Amino acid sequence: MKRQVYNPYLPLNVCIPDGEPHVFGDRVYVYGSHDQEGGHDFCVLDYEVWSAPVDDLTNWSCPGVAYRAKQDPDWNEQRGYAMYAPDCVRGNDGKYYLYYALAGGGMFTGNLHAAVSDRPDGPFAYHGCVRNPDGTPLTTFITFDPAVINDDGVIRLYYGWSLAVPPERVPAGGVSMNMLKPVMMQLFEKSAEEIDGTPEGIMGANTVELENDMLTVKRRPVRIAPGQFDAGGTSFAGHAFFEGSSIRKIGDTYYFIYSSEHQHELCYATSRCPDRDFVFGGVLVSNGDIGMQGRKKEDRLMMTGNNHGSIARINGQWYVFYHRQTHLNTFSRQGCAEKITILPDGSIPQVEMTSCGLNGGPLLAEGVYPASICCNLTNGHMPHADQQDYREPMPHITHEGQAHFISGIADGTCVRYKYFALEEDTTLTITLRGQAHGELHVLLDEKQQGAVGIDPDTAWHSVSIPLNARGTCALSLQYQGEGSLDIQEMSFSHS
């Protein structure tokens, strides 16, 4: 069988969220945070850089740890720092500079730092702290989630953060800075005087140029996109900046990609200038397909959570990289990608989540696939994940040892895969287990193919059903019955 690539595009035990894709030479490199599979907090204390040839996106590899928190002189074990979302740029000297926010202890209190390497995938060595012209660390606004671009020799740094409050939690009278100030002081160790003395407000997205040393800012940073509480009357209202700054230049237009106040979506804004006049453009992707065909958040097609990523042109095709949640929380995030189209007017329509992602087309209905490559997983009332572990039963992607599977599939759960190419009569075999009694219905493009009976059996075993459709189809598995079951894998065979 031809080698396939699917979502998530990295090995199932590898959790690299916040993906920043960059093409350097003949390879695409993804820079991101590093979650622990089955973990209970964001971001372990190192970075890995995964890459693939631009002409073979099935072949991802990683040479090992690229950089560790302990290499940074500001790190200390008592503080318990995490390594948040990084970005990388090739400097004018030909070296590669990795920018990151070192934070922890439940606080977003670190400064922005840089590490340097002769190779895009490291290993990196500590380079320094981003600083003001007088040598003091840059602390203007909120120094979080750096992004960087080499703009024809000009190095531009983007960063920022903003509190995001769900509309249902906003008081009837709105939110004032006096209400937010204690939170800001706690989260960011900002003084009341510093907050009051920042006329733009400390929350929002910002940019600044760097000197040739790749550390010193040339002047005071400027605001380019507002946070939720400053977006009224602007094009960003309803999709204000939350976090996850990313920057791309396409032709003569700058695309600022970011995670919005809704957190599950990646949005973009455009400008002909790198440091002003950005206008909201739209949503690129939602990790619950919210917004697709008018879908509301209560009808999300997976558990949603924070999202962060960017876009890249790889071998002539544009993609958006993003992440999804697994393991009943938002601490084991897996990287995914989808094809996007930049229209002649520069706009980018929102794309749906798929299982095929980087594959270049639908997955072949041949061979064996992990069940956890589903792109939709819903019981009809999936939550948005906050920073907690969910205890109530719901379908979710998880693992035990080396086994990866979908668990918690109960009555009314739909597991969907987009898309498979069926070219002949095929038998679908599903490996499952559980204390379940009912029927598993199989559909192709919402058309019933049949159902298999499910009886309680805690050992992994297989059930099969014939598929008689042709063409490119969405495959759905819908369970009706009592109890719950796990699904580990699917295989396609031909008579």
Secondary structure, DSSP 8 states (H G I E B T S, - for coil): ------SS-S-TT-B--S-EEEEETTEEEEE---B-TT-SSS--SEEEEEEEETT-TT--B--SEEEEGGGSTT--TTTTEEE---EEEE-TTS-EEEEEEEEETTB----EEEEEESSTT---EEEEE-B-TTSSB--SS---S-EEEEETTEEEEEEEE-----GGGS-TT---HHHHHHHHHHHH---HHHHHT-TT-S-EEEEEEE-TTSSBBSS--EEEEEBGGG-TTSTTTTS-EEEEEEEEEETTEEEEEEEETTSSEEEEEEESSSSS--EEEEEEEETT-TTGGG--GGG-SS-B-----EEEEETTEEEEEEEE--TTSSSS-EEEEEE----TTS--------S-GGGSS-EES-EEEEGGG-SEEESS---B--SS---S---EEEEETTEEEEEEE-TT-EEEEEEEEE-S-EEEEEEEEEEEEEEEEEEETTEEEEEEEE--EEEEEEEEEEE---EEEEEEEEEEEEEEEEEEEEEEE--
